[in-house]
Every structure is written in structure tokens, then in C-alpha cells.
């Protein structure tokens, strides 16, 4: 398999979760996306990053209403369609019910860009050109979008595109076929087996799989995980070693092997080594970094080392809520000053900004607000969010609210 093909992904941030899922699936086959949250650093040129879309072998376009309404996304499209063979290099994926197949739908989108161009034109028409150089350049960009958008929409409407939901149902087969990945039937079957909830059925189908194909690193890795889930740790260790003998860079096997040792609280040094190797071979393997950080905290009392892992995750994926929550826990172990308290609140708010359904974040943030900062009403808000996310947690939420009232009452008595 040629795993050196470069794949740019063009998307609107509203569709970040879709890109996260696609990225995780491609990672299994050792593909890596060229993506803004990984590549763009503080103060880097956004325009220069967009230019990279022309240099990549393929470009995945996550087409949604938000995407077609975003100036930055349309600027990336402009870069793509400058290439003569752009139709061979783009992979449109339809993310929502955006209407690109009817004349009315395409006209509405074209009208949107006409109005954006006219609005800026009206704002600057009476200003001296020397004072609005950037705005004039912006107007040129909007004019270019206006002249290209209808043709681009026409191309999309005339293409046999695939929706994201259908792409998931087929385990990304269409996408992999387009990328030129050949003879992956055995891996697709392994993926389907890995998604089964019945462990016994997994083992039966794995045995059937082994009758048809030669064992691979992924086969032994899945065998190991099933054995580990069944608490057959000696067998799991044997299978993990077989997997890594076939491919020492199998970062999924390395991470899962390390997690088994972490879970069983055995061979901490070995688990640390495995997590570090997984990260070496896939530096943006978030789960491996989270696992390594937990191990460093629990078995090595290395809070600073854990902090470094959380900060590294945020550096390449600033939408990863778990890293913010865990980083907040680090600061809660430091001296409680006004500065650290502000940092903790900011980190919890960042986590919930990117994932407001993160139940544990609401829970621990609520506890911190009430018990440390005395912000009881805000704490109750977060407990109500816990109940919204999981209505079965009503007993827990009621207990927490009772505790808030006791803390509030105790505070009133102290100062009365």
C-alpha cells in the first residue's frame, strides 16, 4: 500500500467532528490528513497553508451549507480548481442536506456570494484606494468566488457524490478505492469484526477470517484486544508480540498493548515504553498521549510529564476537550492562587466550548465552582447539564445539588 499520498482536507469548523471521524478511520490504514489544526501554528500564514491544497495528491472536501457559505473554504476551492486535473484530485463528501442538485439551491448559494461582494463594494466605493488596500484585495477574492461558484456547484451537482452517512456505512470503501488503495478486502472484513459487540461472535468470525487469509499484524492485534477484554492477559500478550513482530510500527497495537498493562497495573515501565513508541510512530495519536499522561500521573508521579502530553495534544488538535479537562486537573494540584483558578476555569470552558455534551467536564467543573470558588448557581447550571446529557443521573444530580446548598448555607453562617 502506498501510504505516502498526501491528502488535504478542506472543511468548515462546524463539521470538525466529521473530519475527526474520517481522520481516525484513515489512521488505521496509516494515512495522515493535511489539516489546519495540525499544520497551522500561532501567527502562521493562513494563505500559505491554503496553497498547500494544490500540492497534495488528493483533497477531501466536506461539502455542507456552512462550507459553501465560508469565505476561507471557498478560497481553498479556488486554489483547487486552478489545477487542470482538479476533478481527478478532489473527493467531495456531502455532510448535510445542502441543496446543490436543484437550480433553486445553487442560485441561492450564488446569490449569497453576490450579496457579500456587493456589500463590501458599497462599503469601500467612496474611500481612497491607498487607505483600503487589504479591502480591495478582499473584494477581488469575492469577485473571483462569484465568477467561479456557479461552475463549481454545477460540477458538484453533476457528480456521483457520496454522503458522509453512506460513507460510514460502507466503512469508507469508496474513499479508499478512490485513493488507489488495492486489495483491502481482508482489512475491511477485520474492521467489521472489530465493530461487533458480541465478543464470542468476534472470535468465531476471526477464526473464519484466518481460514481465508494469512495472519497480519492487524489480525493479531485484534486477537490480542479480544483476549485482553476477556481477561486472558497471557494470550493477549502473545498476540500483541506477534502483531509487533510483523510490524513494529503498528501504533494501534503498541497503544492497546500498553493500555492492557496500564489497566492491569503491571509492568509500568513496559507500558510507558509502548506508549512512547506508539507516539514516535504516530505523533498525533491522541489516545496514546492521553494514556501515557495517565500512566505518568498514576505510576510515576510525573505531573509535569503528563502536562506536557496534554499541551502537545492541544497544540495539534485545539478542539480536543479531554486534554483541556486533564490539564485543568494538573493545575488543581498546584498552589491555589487567583491566577491558577482563572486558568482552571478557562480550561474547563474551552473543553465545553468544543464539546458541550462532555458529561464528566460538567460534573468536575460544577464541583470546582461550588467547592473552591463558591459560585454555587453556576455549579447548579453544570449539574443541570449533566442531567440533560444523561437523565438517568437524576439521583447523582440531586445529591450534588443538596451538597451545594449545604456549602452555601455553611458559607452564609460563617459570615453572618
N, C-alpha and C positions, 0 to 999 in steps of 0.2 A: 504494500500500500504506500502511495506517495503521501506522506503526512507533512510535506513541506509547502503545500499550496497555501498561499496567503488568502485569507477571507476577511474582507472588511464588512462590518455590519453597520448599516445606516438605519437609524430609528429615532423616534421621539421618546423622550424620557417617560412619558405616560405609559409606554409599552416596555419598560425596563424588565418587568417580571417575565415577559415572554422571551426576551433576549437572554435572561438568566437561565431559563429552562433549555433553550436551544444550546447555549454555551455549555451547560452541564452535559447534555447529550453528546455533543461533538467531542467533548473532552474524553469521553470513554474511548473514542477512536483516535485519540491523540491529535486532534485538530485544535487550533487555537485561533480565536477571533481577534482581529484588529478592532479594538473597541475604545471609545473615548475615555471611559473610566479607568482603563488600564494604561493608556498611552499618554493622555494629556496630563501634564504636571502643572503646578501653580505657575501662572504667567506665561505658559507656552502659547504659541500662536494657534488659534483655532483654524485659521485659514490654511496654514501649512499642514495641519492634521488632515483637513478635508482633502487636500491634494493627494494624500496617500491612497484615496479610494481609486485613483486612476492607475496606481502602480500595483494594486493587488490583483491576484488571479481571478478572484470572484468577489462579488458584492451582494450580500443579502440585504434586501430592502424590506423592512417591516411596514407594510402599507396599511395605514389607518387614517381616519379623519384627522386626527391630531398631526400625523406625519405630513399629510398633504396641505396642512394649514401652517406648517412651521417653516419659517424663512431659512433657518440653518439646514433643515432636512432638504429643502428644495435646492439650496446651494450645493449640497452633496450630489443631488440628482444632476445638476448642471455639469458638475465635474465628470460624472459617469457618462453622460450622453455626448460628451466631446469626443469620446473614443469611437472609432469607426465600427469596431466589433462589439459595441456595448451590449447588444441584445444577446450575445453569447455568454456574457460575463455576469449578468445580473440575475439574481434569484428572488423574484418578488414573492413575499408571503403575506397573504391578506389577514390582517389581525382582527378586524371587526366588520361591522356591516356597512362600511363606507360604500357609497354608490358610485362606482366607476363604470358600470356597464350600461347605464342609460344616458341619453343625451342630456336629460334634465340634471342628472347628478354631476356630469362632467362640466356642464355650463355653470352650475352653482360654484364649483371649485374655481373655475376660471374667473368668474365674476368676483370672487373673494380677492384674488390677486390683482385684478383690475382696480378694485376699490382701494387696496393697500397702496398701489402705485400712485393713484390719483390723490390720495390723502397726503402722501409725502410731497408730491409735486405741488399741491396747493400751499403747503406749509412753507416751502422754500422759494417759490417763484419770484417773490419780491425782495429776496435777500441777496447781498453781494456774493458772487461766486467764491471770492477769496476767503470768505468767512464760513463757508459751508462745504469745504472740500470733501469731508467724510460723508456728508449727506448726499452730495452729488454722486459719489461712488455707490452709495446705498440705492439711490434712485436708478442707477444703471443696472444694478443687480436685480431690482424689482422689474425693470423693463425686460431684462433677459428672462426672468421667470415667466413673465406674462407672455412672451413670444414663444416659450417652449412648453408651457404647462399643458396646453390642449393636445399637442402632439404626443407628449409623454402619457397623458391619460388615455389617448387613443391607442397607443401601443399596449398599455396595460389591459384595456378592455378587449383587445383583440387576441390576448394571450391566454393560454390554458393555465391559469394560475392555480395555486393550491391555498386553501385556508389553513391557518395555524392549527385549528382543531383537527382537521383531517390529517395534517402532517404528523401530529402527535399520535393519532390512532394507528398510523402505519409505521410507527417507530422511525420516522424521518427517512424512510426508504427513498422517496422521491428526491430529497435533498442530497443524500449520499450518491445516488445514481448520477445526478447532475454534476456532482463534484468529480465524477470519474472513478469512484471507489468501486472496485470489481470484487466479485465472489465473496460477498459478506453474508451469504445466507446463513452460515453457521453462527456468525455473531448475532444476527437478528434473532435467531432461534434462542440463543443464550440470553439475550435481552428479555425476550418474552418469558423465559423460565424464571429469570431473576425477579420479574414483577409479580409472580404468583404469590398469593398469600398462604397457601397450603404448603407447608414445608415438606410433608410426605410426598405430595404431588411433584414438588420441585425435584426431589431425589429420584423419583421414578422417571421423570422426563429427562433428567440429566443422564441417567443410565441409558435411555433410548438414544440420546444425542451421541453418547460415546460409542454406540454401535455404528453410527454413520460417519463420524468424523474422527480425525486424530486429535488427541488431547492438546489443548492450547493453554497458554498462560491464563487466559480468561476463564477457561473451563475449571482449572484447578483453583483459581481464586474464588469462583462461585461455590465450588465444592467445599472449600475451606470456610466460607462465610456460613453456609448451611450447617456445617458441623459445629461451628462456634455458637450459632444460635440455638443449637440443641445441647449445648454444654459438653460437647465432645472435643475438648480442647487439644488433646494429644493428636487426634486425627486432623483437626484444623491446622495445627502447626505443621504437620507433614505436608498437607496440601498447599499451604502458603509457601513452603520451601520449594515444592515442585513448581509452583507458579513462577517464583522468582528465579529458579534455575533456568527456566525457558526465556524469561525477560526480566532482567534485574532492574529495569527502569519502569516496571509496572507500578505506577504510583498509587493506583487504587488498591492493589494487593498489599503494598507497603503500608498504606494508611490503615486498612482493615486489620492487618496483622498486628500493627501497633496498638490499635484500639482494643483488640482482644486481650492483649497483655495488660493494657491500662484497666480494662473492665475487671479483669481477674486479679488485679493488684499483684502481678508477678513480673519479674524481670524489667524493672523500671528503666534501667539503663538501655536494655534492648529495645523497649518501646520508644524511648527517646531517639535512638539511632534510626529506627524505622520511620518515624515521623519526619525526621530531618532529611532522610533520603527521599521520601515522597515529595517534600518541598523542593529539594535540589532538582529533581527531575520535572517537577511541575510547580514553579514558584508561586503560581496563583491558585494553588489548591487550598481553598479557604478552610475546608473541613479538617485537613491535616494540620493547618496552623492553629485552628481552634483546639484541636485535640492536643497538640504539643503544648499550647499555653496552659490547658487544664492540668496536664501532667506536670509541667514545671511548677505550678502553684501547689499541687497536692503532694507530690513526692519529693520535690527538690527545694521547696520553699523559695523558689526563684520568681518573685513577683515582678521584678524588673524585666526578666526574660519573657514572662507572659505578656507584659505591657508592650514590649517590642513587637510581638506577634500580632496583637490587636491593632497597633498603629500601622503595621505593614499591610494588614488586610484593608484598612480604611484608605491607605494610600493608593491601592489599585482598584478598590471597589468601595467608594464612599457611600453606597446605599446598603451596605451590609449591617443590618440592625444588631445582630448578635455581637459584633465587635464593639459597638458603642456601649451596649449593656455591660459586657465584661470589663471594658475599660473603666466604666463607672465604678464597678466593684473594686478595681485596683485603687482608685482614688479614695474610696470609702475606708481603705486600710491605712491611709495617710493621715497626718495631723489634720484635724477638722478646723480649717480656717475658712474665712469668708471666700477666699479665692478657690479653695478646693470644693467648697459647697457649690459655688457658681459653676465650676467645671462639671461636677456631677449632674446638676440639673440640666446643663446644656447637652451632655452626652445622652441622658435619657430622652430629652426632647428630640434629639437627632434620630435616635433609634425609632421613636414613634412617628416621626415625620415620614420615614421611609416605609414603616410597617405599623399602621395603627391597630392592626389585629394581633399584635405581639402580646399575648396574654401575660407572660411572665414579666415583661417590661412594665406593663401597667401595675402589676402586683408589687414588684420591688420598688418601683418609683413611688407608688402610693405609701408604702411603708416608710420610705425615706422622708417623704414630705411631712408625714404626720409625726413620726418619732424623733426626727432630727431637726426639722425646720419649723415644726408647729403649724404647718399650713394644712389644717385639717379639712377644709372644704375642698381644696384641690385633691387631697388624698381620696376623699369620697368620690370625686369625679372619676378617678382612675379605677376605683373598685367597681363603680357602675359600668365602666368599660369592660372590666373582667366579666361581669355578668352578661353584658351584651354579647361578648365573644363566646361565652360558654354558659348558657342558662342553668346548666346542672351545678354550677359553682355557687348556688344561692346560699347554702349553709356557710361556706367559707366566707363569702362576702358579708353576710350578716355578722359573723364573728368578728371580722376585721372592722366593720363599722362600729360595733359595740366597743371595740378596743379604742378606736379613735375618740369616741365620746368620753371614755374613761380618762384618756390622756388629756382631752380638752378640759374636762371637769377638774382634774388634778392641777392643771396649769392655772385655772381660774382661782382655785383655792389658795395656791401659793401666793398669788398677787392680791388677794382680797384682804 
